[in-house]
Amino acid sequence: MVENRPFLAFLTHLVLILGVAVVVFPVYLAFIASTHGSGDFLRGLVPLLPGPHMIENYARMLNSGLSTAGAPPVWLMLANSLFMALTIAIGKIAISIISAYAIVYFKFPFRLLAFWLIFITLMLPVEVRIIPTFKVVADLGMLNSYAGLTIPLIASATATFLFRQFFLTVPDELMEAARVDGAGPLKFFRDILLPLSQTNIAALFVILFIYGWVQYLWPLLVTTDSRYYTIVMGIKRLAAAAESDPYWNLVMAAVILAMLPPVLVIIFMQRLFVKGLVETEK
């Protein structure tokens, strides 16, 4: 029997509300700053209500950007980041689920060795192998290209491990029933494993999309052409320019625009994302 304790319920909700306020308040201040003029925040007083320059600031950043920062319009950087995040997320999921399927359901020599070699790469983040990776990308002529931005980041040992662990929980009776019905390996994968993996794919997609969206170091190395700048690179350039000129309202407008795609992905995929993280029985 669960006891009804109003005080504990009130205290729990109070802590949650305070936690949300601590997280949301800086975002609110960024939005307020993006609606004011360039000099409003230099007076020493921080306004708490929206200003009259919201449409002007957002339109300027989307259409023309900030020329003094050497950054292109925000819409182009958003498009580059969106392409990079989608390609990395879809590519990681596609390669990982196929490799996990091969490791679990196909019997070939050194199968476990192949899995552990993939798993060991978890200890080698991008920062550790970034110099040889850059050398390979440069030798292949993929600098200042979408291929150079995305292909080196597609492989994922984490996603392969997660899919392998899930496939191991699938009952063997499903595979035997598929064989009796005459289903081949591809049909079994397409008609049985993929539908069962829907929630796992959704949860991984959200995580990997955000991973690709917030990449900074790798795009900074492989792109010198402003046509391939991502939004994170652009914000860094805008912030550097704002140190000398009071353009923080425009920087905050770019920050708010950069937040929207990941937030929308989480909102629209929230149900599948949570289900994929907490569901243990299939």
Protein Blocks (a to p, Z undefined) as FASTA:
>chain_A
ZZddfklmmmmmmmmmmmmmmmmmmmmmmmmmmmmcfklmmnopacfbdcfklmmmmmmm
mmnopmknopacfklmmmmmmmmmmmmmmmmmmmmmmmmmmmmmpccehklmmmmmmmmm
mmmcfklmmmmmmmmmmmnopghifklmmmmmmpcfklmmmmmmmmmmpcfklmmmmmmn
opafklmmmmmmmmmmmmmmmmmmmmmmmmmmmpmklmmmmpcbfklpcfklmmmmmmmm
mmmpccklmmmmmmmmmmmmmmmmmmmmmmmmmmmmmpmbZZ
